[in-house]
């Protein structure tokens, strides 16, 4: 049997129009804003990684208008540390575009040499006034569309300063000078806000956001390139769509693996469920190329939302959740996230294609591969009893309580005469250490004061014969803290309880107080939504059909 090349390659843009499916809405957008428009502006194609931006740019030639010639500049292949390298790439690619269009190129000027005095030629001036003038004349009545692929690299070079900051203005001036010159930029969705700050790319009306393929177009991508080689058993294609939805990269990845498996059998027989099960681990691994960057760039609240949704729906895709149920699920993990924060996280996740809201307003995953990847690569905690949510006023109340206790303790100590005469000592010999008081006391100063108190004679507070019943000279103010151990009780005879009656002595010798353990200071409780700790959970491969 003749060796048939694999038509699926997720790592390369689709060049063959026969293997490109869908995107009619994107082509209609380009036709609307290019063909017959007197006032032209740069067009921006936005999409997440793997949605086919690069492939679409290369298919524009076949879907816009026969009068257009498209020159695609792959910025991944350009050294953006040097503006001259960028212009050299532009010259080479325009030359190849004209040759493919069967346009005469013999008049195109060569790369400029240094001037007579040895100074370099101004490449900007030469490209604008010399090269483009000849190239546009050679095209006659046709238009030239220069499409910059991976244009976010251009934005990053501008931000780093490796390319001049006025380069976008220069490109806009080129478009203004030549009425048959058009510009397009394809960039990752996370750079959309940055693009809106550049006048050349700032019009949101001229932005087209790429999404997943429709179910019909996705099924065509699965079946048509291999229609003459093998077929699929009933139910297999829907299972593939359930697993990866209409994501072009993931679809192409799973189709490439299935083709290889069929190739091992010399393409004998149709694709069955066992084939899908066999390629699943490799598909899950390749999904990391798409999902891991999204997880890494997600905010803590977005991660928490994904984990809560995955735990609630399960790895095999359960029923979607209403907003209130998802809110309860996030807080059952022990985090305090408000409904406003949850709504914001859901909007962002929907924009990134990780969460989808159905017609009934419930939230779930667009592809089964997403929760399965989360189970395999993140921590999905077991359900637990809801933890009482932290309240923003709890820290304030704690500070107020500590302050009250501190004032009361200081007042009682002053009445009991436990401070030294000069008032510089802040520690006491008899007051027990309380956790609330310790929050506000300077612990090191307290230890120093206690040590100083032990080295000198304590001030006598009351001298009474041992046979007399001790009468308290000062009555401490009542507090909620434990009573001092040396406070005498007004009883006829001393009791045997040390905490109630001190030993009758003529003078009271201070005893060293226990070294207080440092306690954390009372600070307001800030609601923080930490990200779940990443771990590797050995997840057995889930059988795609419970009956298997």
RODO-2510 file (C-alpha; in nm, 4 decimals, decimal comma):
residues 548
     n   res          X          Y          Z
     1     x     0,0000     0,0000     0,0000
     2     x     0,1289     0,3451    -0,0885
     3     x     0,2413     0,5480     0,2120
     4     x    -0,0099     0,8258     0,2751
     5     x     0,1206     1,1393     0,4523
     6     x    -0,0472     1,2385     0,7750
     7     x    -0,2714     1,5365     0,6932
     8     x    -0,2762     1,6552     1,0548
     9     x     0,0051     1,8592     1,2084
    10     x    -0,0895     2,0768     1,5068
    11     x     0,2536     2,2421     1,5109
    12     x     0,2340     2,3904     1,1600
    13     x    -0,0134     2,6347     1,0019
    14     x    -0,2521     2,4846     0,7489
    15     x    -0,1365     2,5765     0,4006
    16     x    -0,3591     2,3436     0,1993
    17     x    -0,7041     2,5002     0,1483
    18     x    -0,8565     2,1515     0,1224
    19     x    -0,7593     2,0811     0,4837
    20     x    -0,8851     2,4094     0,6248
    21     x    -1,2425     2,4215     0,7533
    22     x    -1,4794     2,6911     0,8714
    23     x    -1,3982     3,0521     0,9663
    24     x    -1,6445     3,2050     0,7231
    25     x    -1,7248     3,4738     0,9774
    26     x    -1,3579     3,5742     0,9947
    27     x    -1,3244     3,5888     0,6165
    28     x    -1,6402     3,7984     0,5971
    29     x    -1,4883     4,0405     0,8508
    30     x    -1,1768     4,0903     0,6390
    31     x    -1,3765     4,1376     0,3196
    32     x    -1,6009     4,3903     0,4907
    33     x    -1,3131     4,6087     0,6093
    34     x    -1,0814     4,5729     0,3099
    35     x    -1,2653     4,5481    -0,0209
    36     x    -1,3941     4,8816    -0,1482
    37     x    -1,3269     5,0728     0,1740
    38     x    -1,1932     5,4237     0,1076
    39     x    -1,0590     5,4857     0,4563
    40     x    -0,8445     5,1945     0,5580
    41     x    -0,7048     5,1032     0,8966
    42     x    -0,5035     4,8156     1,0347
    43     x    -0,7097     4,5047     1,1165
    44     x    -0,6430     4,2968     1,4280
    45     x    -0,7072     3,9223     1,4623
    46     x    -0,7204     3,8132     1,8278
    47     x    -0,7368     3,4621     1,9650
    48     x    -0,6070     3,2206     2,2242
    49     x    -0,3163     2,9943     2,1502
    50     x    -0,4054     2,7042     1,9255
    51     x    -0,7212     2,8504     1,7705
    52     x    -0,5670     2,8796     1,4237
    53     x    -0,4694     3,2447     1,3803
    54     x    -0,1614     3,1552     1,1757
    55     x    -0,3578     2,9178     0,9521
    56     x    -0,6295     3,1745     0,8918
    57     x    -0,3784     3,4404     0,7794
    58     x    -0,2406     3,1977     0,5224
    59     x    -0,5897     3,1225     0,3942
    60     x    -0,6854     3,4866     0,3435
    61     x    -0,5398     3,4745    -0,0073
    62     x    -0,8167     3,2322    -0,1088
    63     x    -1,1095     3,4065     0,0577
    64     x    -1,0815     3,7860     0,0345
    65     x    -1,0738     3,8993    -0,3257
    66     x    -0,8733     3,8039    -0,6310
    67     x    -0,7292     4,1558    -0,6450
    68     x    -0,5484     4,1049    -0,3114
    69     x    -0,2045     3,9563    -0,2593
    70     x    -0,1280     3,8532     0,0999
    71     x     0,2236     3,8662     0,2425
    72     x     0,2488     3,6906     0,5822
    73     x     0,5392     3,7903     0,8086
    74     x     0,6069     3,5248     1,0744
    75     x     0,7593     3,7314     1,3547
    76     x     0,8771     3,4148     1,5289
    77     x     1,1418     3,3902     1,2564
    78     x     1,2561     3,7534     1,2792
    79     x     1,5290     3,8923     1,5020
    80     x     1,3334     4,1712     1,6655
    81     x     1,6403     4,3075     1,8401
    82     x     1,7295     4,4927     1,5204
    83     x     1,4943     4,7040     1,3095
    84     x     1,7113     4,6426     1,0015
    85     x     1,6436     4,2658     1,0332
    86     x     1,2705     4,3366     1,0307
    87     x     1,2950     4,5414     0,7101
    88     x     1,5130     4,2753     0,5479
    89     x     1,2424     4,0165     0,6196
    90     x     0,9768     4,2479     0,4767
    91     x     1,1744     4,2876     0,1538
    92     x     1,2296     3,9117     0,1143
    93     x     0,8674     3,8150     0,1836
    94     x     0,7210     4,0832    -0,0442
    95     x     0,9517     3,9583    -0,3200
    96     x     0,8272     3,5989    -0,2738
    97     x     0,4643     3,7151    -0,2642
    98     x     0,5025     3,8915    -0,5979
    99     x     0,6680     3,5866    -0,7498
   100     x     0,3816     3,3609    -0,6375
   101     x     0,1402     3,6093    -0,7916
   102     x     0,3394     3,5863    -1,1164
   103     x     0,4259     3,9538    -1,0981
   104     x     0,7457     4,0670    -1,2623
   105     x     1,0112     4,1310    -0,9980
   106     x     1,3176     4,2182    -1,2078
   107     x     1,2712     4,5884    -1,1419
   108     x     1,2653     4,5505    -0,7639
   109     x     1,5672     4,7319    -0,6195
   110     x     1,8392     4,5408    -0,4382
   111     x     1,9196     4,5967    -0,0735
   112     x     2,0896     4,9367    -0,0450
   113     x     2,4634     4,9670    -0,0049
   114     x     2,6385     5,2140     0,2198
   115     x     2,6688     5,5707     0,0990
   116     x     2,9817     5,7067    -0,0582
   117     x     3,1155     5,8311     0,2722
   118     x     3,0613     5,4861     0,4309
   119     x     2,7597     5,5761     0,6416
   120     x     2,4655     5,3345     0,6373
   121     x     2,1581     5,4153     0,4306
   122     x     1,8435     5,5089     0,6166
   123     x     1,6513     5,1841     0,5676
   124     x     1,3177     5,3420     0,6588
   125     x     1,3481     5,6052     0,3899
   126     x     1,4706     5,3549     0,1305
   127     x     1,1875     5,1067     0,2026
   128     x     0,9175     5,3757     0,1946
   129     x     1,0302     5,5855    -0,0991
   130     x     1,2202     5,3390    -0,3166
   131     x     1,1313     4,9738    -0,2600
   132     x     0,7575     5,0021    -0,1934
   133     x     0,7154     5,2497    -0,4757
   134     x     0,8506     4,9953    -0,7256
   135     x     0,6644     4,7009    -0,5658
   136     x     0,3255     4,8732    -0,5677
   137     x     0,3792     4,9819    -0,9273
   138     x     0,4563     4,6221    -1,0264
   139     x     0,1290     4,5066    -0,8681
   140     x    -0,0592     4,7501    -1,0955
   141     x    -0,4224     4,7572    -0,9807
   142     x    -0,3858     4,4869    -0,7149
   143     x    -0,3642     4,5364    -0,3389
   144     x    -0,0885     4,4190    -0,1061
   145     x    -0,1929     4,2999     0,2418
   146     x     0,0998     4,2634     0,4853
   147     x    -0,0111     4,0404     0,7737
   148     x     0,2103     4,0214     1,0821
   149     x     0,1703     3,6831     1,2527
   150     x     0,2409     3,6616     1,6293
   151     x     0,2316     4,0404     1,6461
   152     x     0,2425     4,0299     2,0261
   153     x     0,6169     3,9714     1,9799
   154     x     0,6316     4,3079     1,8078
   155     x     0,4537     4,4694     2,1028
   156     x     0,6938     4,3053     2,3460
   157     x     0,9932     4,4333     2,1459
   158     x     0,8481     4,7837     2,1589
   159     x     0,8044     4,7579     2,5358
   160     x     1,1601     4,6280     2,5805
   161     x     1,3004     4,9065     2,3646
   162     x     1,4682     4,6721     2,1131
   163     x     1,2521     4,8294     1,8403
   164     x     1,1891     5,2053     1,8146
   165     x     0,8760     5,3248     1,9876
   166     x     0,7639     5,5124     1,6758
   167     x     0,7594     5,2017     1,4530
   168     x     0,3758     5,1728     1,4643
   169     x     0,3514     5,5364     1,3540
   170     x     0,5886     5,4618     1,0665
   171     x     0,3731     5,1671     0,9548
   172     x     0,0625     5,3857     0,9737
   173     x     0,2376     5,6435     0,7523
   174     x     0,3128     5,3728     0,4943
   175     x    -0,0537     5,2782     0,4794
   176     x    -0,1494     5,6425     0,4422
   177     x     0,0944     5,6964     0,1521
   178     x    -0,0049     5,3905    -0,0532
   179     x    -0,3805     5,3518    -0,0986
   180     x    -0,3404     4,9866    -0,2110
   181     x    -0,1360     4,8841     0,0937
   182     x    -0,3192     4,7205     0,3880
   183     x    -0,1965     4,5929     0,7244
   184     x    -0,3196     4,3152     0,9533
   185     x    -0,1918     4,1924     1,2895
   186     x    -0,2603     3,8584     1,4599
   187     x    -0,1845     3,8437     1,8306
   188     x    -0,2602     3,6465     2,1443
   189     x    -0,5664     3,7472     2,3408
   190     x    -0,3723     3,8409     2,6533
   191     x    -0,2120     4,1311     2,4639
   192     x    -0,5384     4,2880     2,3502
   193     x    -0,5315     4,5617     2,6139
   194     x    -0,1783     4,6564     2,5145
   195     x    -0,2797     4,6758     2,1493
   196     x    -0,5575     4,9207     2,2340
   197     x    -0,2955     5,1689     2,3600
   198     x    -0,1319     5,1943     2,0138
   199     x    -0,3130     5,4315     1,7740
   200     x    -0,2524     5,2003     1,4764
   201     x    -0,4372     4,9151     1,6560
   202     x    -0,6654     5,1087     1,8877
   203     x    -1,0020     5,0783     1,7114
   204     x    -1,1945     4,7877     1,8733
   205     x    -1,4369     4,7841     1,5795
   206     x    -1,1486     4,6551     1,3687
   207     x    -1,0701     4,3707     1,6094
   208     x    -1,1952     4,0201     1,5311
   209     x    -1,1913     3,7642     1,8091
   210     x    -1,1368     3,4074     1,6981
   211     x    -1,3249     3,1293     1,8805
   212     x    -1,3555     2,7515     1,8601
   213     x    -1,4825     2,5817     1,5462
   214     x    -1,8530     2,5103     1,5224
   215     x    -1,9547     2,1443     1,5755
   216     x    -2,0235     2,1055     1,2029
   217     x    -1,6838     2,2484     1,1001
   218     x    -1,5060     2,0456     1,3686
   219     x    -1,6647     1,7250     1,2383
   220     x    -1,5523     1,8123     0,8852
   221     x    -1,1957     1,8559     1,0125
   222     x    -1,2131     1,5094     1,1699
   223     x    -1,3627     1,3214     0,8757
   224     x    -1,2824     1,4874     0,5424
   225     x    -0,8988     1,4779     0,5279
   226     x    -0,9094     1,0971     0,5796
   227     x    -1,2395     1,0136     0,4105
   228     x    -1,0641     0,8055     0,1438
   229     x    -0,8413     0,6261     0,3992
   230     x    -1,0598     0,5160     0,6918
   231     x    -1,3908     0,5873     0,8612
   232     x    -1,5163     0,6203     1,2174
   233     x    -1,7506     0,3863     1,4009
   234     x    -2,0803     0,5336     1,5074
   235     x    -2,0490     0,7477     1,8185
   236     x    -1,6719     0,7990     1,7996
   237     x    -1,6789     1,1463     1,6432
   238     x    -1,9261     1,2791     1,9051
   239     x    -1,6950     1,1384     2,1729
   240     x    -1,4013     1,3285     2,0244
   241     x    -1,6015     1,6517     2,0167
   242     x    -1,7113     1,5954     2,3766
   243     x    -1,3485     1,5521     2,4772
   244     x    -1,1870     1,8516     2,3003
   245     x    -1,4814     2,0599     2,1743
   246     x    -1,3973     2,2649     1,8618
   247     x    -1,0435     2,3642     1,9628
   248     x    -0,8378     2,3329     1,6391
   249     x    -0,5059     2,2481     1,8057
   250     x    -0,6549     1,9747     2,0249
   251     x    -0,8675     1,8417     1,7398
   252     x    -0,5665     1,8235     1,5110
   253     x    -0,3599     1,6597     1,7871
   254     x    -0,6092     1,3796     1,8512
   255     x    -0,6681     1,3258     1,4779
   256     x    -0,2940     1,2991     1,4161
   257     x    -0,2618     1,0313     1,6872
   258     x    -0,5610     0,8397     1,5515
   259     x    -0,4081     0,8507     1,2020
   260     x    -0,0843     0,7025     1,3379
   261     x    -0,2752     0,4237     1,5125
   262     x    -0,4636     0,3441     1,1927
   263     x    -0,1360     0,3545     1,0028
   264     x     0,0031     0,0816     1,2299
   265     x    -0,2819    -0,1423     1,1122
   266     x    -0,2196    -0,0385     0,7515
   267     x    -0,5488     0,1527     0,7629
   268     x    -0,7454    -0,1709     0,7867
   269     x    -1,0830    -0,1195     0,9463
   270     x    -1,2578     0,1795     1,0950
   271     x    -1,1695     0,3752     1,4072
   272     x    -1,3299     0,2203     1,7156
   273     x    -1,3543     0,3089     2,0828
   274     x    -1,0383     0,1186     2,1745
   275     x    -0,8436     0,3435     1,9392
   276     x    -0,9741     0,6499     2,1173
   277     x    -0,8879     0,5033     2,4567
   278     x    -0,5390     0,4156     2,3368
   279     x    -0,4512     0,7699     2,2267
   280     x    -0,6135     0,9420     2,5247
   281     x    -0,3011     0,9632     2,7483
   282     x    -0,1026     1,1314     2,4720
   283     x    -0,3892     1,3741     2,4046
   284     x    -0,4043     1,4641     2,7743
   285     x    -0,0304     1,5270     2,7734
   286     x    -0,0467     1,7472     2,4623
   287     x    -0,3317     1,9447     2,6172
   288     x    -0,0751     2,0814     2,8617
   289     x     0,0662     2,2943     2,5798
   290     x    -0,2613     2,4860     2,5806
   291     x    -0,3898     2,4539     2,9376
   292     x    -0,0733     2,4938     3,1448
   293     x    -0,0014     2,8525     3,0252
   294     x    -0,3644     2,9446     3,0924
   295     x    -0,3424     2,7956     3,4427
   296     x    -0,0117     2,9688     3,5092
   297     x    -0,1497     3,3068     3,4040
   298     x    -0,4816     3,2650     3,5887
   299     x    -0,5494     3,4752     3,8977
   300     x    -0,5966     3,3072     4,2392
   301     x    -0,9731     3,3597     4,2179
   302     x    -0,9826     3,2090     3,8680
   303     x    -0,7883     2,9033     3,9874
   304     x    -1,0182     2,8620     4,2849
   305     x    -1,3223     2,8816     4,0568
   306     x    -1,1812     2,6182     3,8205
   307     x    -1,0991     2,3815     4,1068
   308     x    -1,4413     2,4263     4,2692
   309     x    -1,6190     2,3679     3,9380
   310     x    -1,4063     2,0617     3,8607
   311     x    -1,4701     1,9114     4,2040
   312     x    -1,8436     1,9722     4,1742
   313     x    -1,8868     1,8349     3,8213
   314     x    -1,6263     1,5585     3,8478
   315     x    -1,3645     1,4450     3,5942
   316     x    -1,6279     1,2910     3,3681
   317     x    -1,8338     1,6067     3,3363
   318     x    -2,1375     1,6277     3,5590
   319     x    -2,4281     1,8664     3,5469
   320     x    -2,3386     2,2349     3,5151
   321     x    -2,3818     2,4509     3,8230
   322     x    -2,5977     2,7514     3,8903
   323     x    -2,4137     3,0592     4,0078
   324     x    -2,5278     3,0237     4,3688
   325     x    -2,4264     2,6574     4,3770
   326     x    -2,0832     2,7421     4,2378
   327     x    -2,0513     3,0199     4,4957
   328     x    -2,1253     2,7697     4,7729
   329     x    -1,8727     2,5286     4,6203
   330     x    -1,5938     2,7884     4,6220
   331     x    -1,6556     2,8801     4,9838
   332     x    -1,6764     2,5150     5,0888
   333     x    -1,3055     2,4965     5,0073
   334     x    -1,2367     2,7239     5,3040
   335     x    -1,1881     3,0496     5,1142
   336     x    -1,3919     3,3635     5,1464
   337     x    -1,4691     3,4838     4,7944
   338     x    -1,7498     3,7292     4,7391
   339     x    -2,0108     3,6910     4,4678
   340     x    -1,8667     3,9931     4,2910
   341     x    -1,5237     3,8286     4,2822
   342     x    -1,6757     3,5037     4,1557
   343     x    -1,8670     3,6816     3,8788
   344     x    -1,5483     3,8595     3,7692
   345     x    -1,3544     3,5312     3,7654
   346     x    -1,6249     3,3616     3,5579
   347     x    -1,6242     3,6414     3,2994
   348     x    -1,2485     3,6127     3,2631
   349     x    -1,2567     3,2317     3,2386
   350     x    -1,5319     3,2474     2,9791
   351     x    -1,3247     3,4954     2,7792
   352     x    -1,0313     3,2518     2,7924
   353     x    -1,2506     2,9608     2,6812
   354     x    -1,2089     2,7608     3,0028
   355     x    -1,5661     2,7969     3,1314
   356     x    -1,8911     2,8225     2,9400
   357     x    -2,2380     2,9357     3,0446
   358     x    -2,5264     2,7484     2,8846
   359     x    -2,8641     2,8854     2,7788
   360     x    -3,0094     2,8291     3,1276
   361     x    -2,7359     3,0379     3,2950
   362     x    -2,5451     2,7419     3,4401
   363     x    -2,1678     2,7060     3,4287
   364     x    -1,9631     2,4106     3,3080
   365     x    -1,6565     2,3197     3,1036
   366     x    -1,6710     2,3469     2,7234
   367     x    -1,4497     2,0399     2,6813
   368     x    -1,4189     1,7283     2,8960
   369     x    -1,0431     1,7441     2,8631
   370     x    -1,0284     2,0566     3,0839
   371     x    -1,1553     1,9033     3,4127
   372     x    -0,9587     1,5842     3,3430
   373     x    -0,6429     1,7907     3,2999
   374     x    -0,7203     1,9762     3,6231
   375     x    -0,7592     1,6467     3,8098
   376     x    -0,4292     1,5225     3,6721
   377     x    -0,2258     1,8396     3,7267
   378     x    -0,3779     2,0343     4,0177
   379     x    -0,5043     1,9620     4,3632
   380     x    -0,8760     1,8858     4,3801
   381     x    -0,9548     1,8693     4,7539
   382     x    -1,2097     1,6366     4,9007
   383     x    -1,5411     1,7910     5,0100
   384     x    -1,5434     1,9229     5,3640
   385     x    -1,7787     2,1024     5,5958
   386     x    -1,8113     2,4711     5,5058
   387     x    -1,5789     2,6862     5,7077
   388     x    -1,7162     2,9984     5,8686
   389     x    -1,6209     3,2819     5,6443
   390     x    -1,3874     3,5436     5,7790
   391     x    -1,5537     3,8802     5,8348
   392     x    -1,3787     4,2015     5,7550
   393     x    -1,4654     4,3492     6,0948
   394     x    -1,3200     4,0619     6,2922
   395     x    -0,9696     4,2084     6,2995
   396     x    -1,1006     4,5466     6,4107
   397     x    -1,2961     4,3874     6,6966
   398     x    -0,9880     4,1955     6,8070
   399     x    -0,7786     4,5120     6,8159
   400     x    -1,0462     4,6923     7,0174
   401     x    -1,0698     4,4059     7,2670
   402     x    -0,6926     4,3934     7,3050
   403     x    -0,6800     4,7676     7,3655
   404     x    -0,9490     4,7463     7,6376
   405     x    -0,7740     4,4603     7,8111
   406     x    -0,4420     4,6428     7,7919
   407     x    -0,5880     4,9570     7,9514
   408     x    -0,7522     4,7585     8,2293
   409     x    -0,4348     4,5637     8,3039
   410     x    -0,2265     4,8799     8,3131
   411     x    -0,4800     5,0468     8,5464
   412     x    -0,4870     4,7521     8,7827
   413     x    -0,1115     4,7309     8,7870
   414     x    -0,0797     5,1001     8,8657
   415     x    -0,3202     5,0702     9,1598
   416     x    -0,1317     4,7688     9,2917
   417     x     0,2024     4,9458     9,2746
   418     x     0,3761     4,6934     9,0572
   419     x     0,5580     4,9515     8,8457
   420     x     0,8853     5,1018     8,9549
   421     x     0,8896     5,4530     9,0879
   422     x     1,0297     5,6265     8,7818
   423     x     0,7571     5,4873     8,5567
   424     x     0,9972     5,3546     8,2943
   425     x     0,9281     4,9875     8,3547
   426     x     0,6511     4,8328     8,1490
   427     x     0,6509     4,4809     8,2892
   428     x     0,4834     4,3461     8,6039
   429     x     0,5885     4,0792     8,8458
   430     x     0,2478     3,9463     8,9356
   431     x     0,0166     4,0000     8,6421
   432     x    -0,0212     3,6757     8,4447
   433     x     0,0532     3,6884     8,0779
   434     x    -0,2661     3,7029     7,8759
   435     x    -0,2794     3,6466     7,5034
   436     x    -0,4716     3,9629     7,4317
   437     x    -0,2481     4,1831     7,6434
   438     x     0,0626     4,0335     7,4941
   439     x    -0,0543     4,1412     7,1472
   440     x     0,0098     4,5024     7,2330
   441     x     0,2951     4,4849     7,4872
   442     x     0,6560     4,5243     7,3844
   443     x     0,7842     4,1845     7,4843
   444     x     1,1519     4,2710     7,4900
   445     x     1,0874     4,5759     7,7085
   446     x     0,8793     4,3623     7,9419
   447     x     1,1573     4,1090     7,9849
   448     x     1,4082     4,3835     8,0586
   449     x     1,1792     4,5439     8,3135
   450     x     1,1166     4,2136     8,4897
   451     x     1,4894     4,1488     8,5113
   452     x     1,5485     4,4945     8,6567
   453     x     1,2739     4,4443     8,9132
   454     x     1,4327     4,1231     9,0361
   455     x     1,7644     4,2935     9,1129
   456     x     1,6309     4,5518     9,3534
   457     x     1,4168     4,5517     9,6677
   458     x     1,0515     4,5622     9,5896
   459     x     0,8445     4,8375     9,7360
   460     x     0,6481     4,7141    10,0388
   461     x     0,2803     4,7243     9,9866
   462     x     0,1463     4,6181    10,3263
   463     x     0,3202     4,5059    10,6487
   464     x     0,1010     4,2967    10,8766
   465     x     0,1681     4,0475    11,1571
   466     x     0,1590     3,6930    11,0388
   467     x    -0,1211     3,6088    11,2764
   468     x    -0,3555     3,8734    11,1454
   469     x    -0,5913     3,8195    10,8635
   470     x    -0,4558     4,0066    10,5633
   471     x    -0,6748     4,2861    10,4420
   472     x    -0,6261     4,4026    10,0851
   473     x    -0,4962     4,7553    10,0622
   474     x    -0,6057     4,8001     9,7028
   475     x    -0,8918     4,6415     9,5196
   476     x    -0,8036     4,5613     9,1583
   477     x    -1,0473     4,6692     8,8946
   478     x    -1,2540     4,3775     8,7633
   479     x    -1,1473     4,2519     8,4230
   480     x    -1,2190     3,9570     8,2042
   481     x    -0,8618     3,8358     8,2401
   482     x    -0,7566     3,5810     8,5025
   483     x    -0,7183     3,7226     8,8551
   484     x    -0,3637     3,7888     8,9784
   485     x    -0,2235     3,5115     9,1881
   486     x    -0,1194     3,7425     9,4746
   487     x    -0,4467     3,9256     9,5308
   488     x    -0,5588     3,8612     9,8920
   489     x    -0,9168     3,7543     9,9574
   490     x    -1,1080     3,9284    10,2353
   491     x    -1,1708     3,6209    10,4470
   492     x    -1,1205     3,5390    10,8138
   493     x    -0,8377     3,2962    10,7514
   494     x    -0,6147     3,2436    10,4567
   495     x    -0,7254     2,9634    10,2281
   496     x    -0,5006     2,6920    10,0972
   497     x    -0,5485     2,7985     9,7382
   498     x    -0,2399     2,9898     9,6223
   499     x    -0,4370     3,1767     9,3569
   500     x    -0,6663     3,3288     9,6218
   501     x    -0,4431     3,4078     9,9271
   502     x    -0,0769     3,5024     9,9282
   503     x     0,1628     3,3844    10,1945
   504     x     0,1676     3,6355    10,4866
   505     x     0,5057     3,7986    10,4807
   506     x     0,6318     4,1346    10,5883
   507     x     0,7536     4,2204    10,2460
   508     x     0,6662     4,0851     9,9140
   509     x     0,9611     3,9683     9,7074
   510     x     0,8837     3,9788     9,3432
   511     x     0,9093     3,6487     9,1626
   512     x     1,0185     3,6278     8,8025
   513     x     0,7279     3,6108     8,5668
   514     x     0,7273     3,3444     8,2971
   515     x     0,8884     3,4542     7,9762
   516     x     0,5994     3,5417     7,7540
   517     x     0,5854     3,3676     7,4186
   518     x     0,5608     3,6026     7,1255
   519     x     0,2131     3,6205     6,9857
   520     x     0,1185     3,7484     6,6418
   521     x     0,0035     4,1061     6,6381
   522     x    -0,3615     4,1726     6,5857
   523     x    -0,4037     4,2855     6,2317
   524     x    -0,7160     4,3148     6,0246
   525     x    -0,8025     3,9929     5,8478
   526     x    -0,7613     4,0412     5,4758
   527     x    -0,9593     3,8207     5,2440
   528     x    -0,7046     3,6448     5,0250
   529     x    -0,7839     3,3715     4,7806
   530     x    -0,4715     3,1558     4,7599
   531     x    -0,4096     2,9321     4,4610
   532     x    -0,4392     2,5609     4,5180
   533     x    -0,1044     2,3897     4,5627
   534     x     0,0055     2,2106     4,2499
   535     x     0,0737     1,8426     4,2863
   536     x     0,0867     1,5399     4,0665
   537     x    -0,2027     1,3108     4,1394
   538     x    -0,1830     0,9659     3,9946
   539     x    -0,5148     0,9621     3,8146
   540     x    -0,6030     0,6371     3,6452
   541     x    -0,7132     0,6764     3,2883
   542     x    -1,0881     0,7156     3,3010
   543     x    -1,2782     0,4837     3,0729
   544     x    -1,4655     0,6878     2,8206
   545     x    -1,7706     0,4599     2,8425
   546     x    -1,8904     0,3377     3,1827
   547     x    -1,9892     0,0120     3,0189
   548     x    -1,6319    -0,0688     2,9080
***
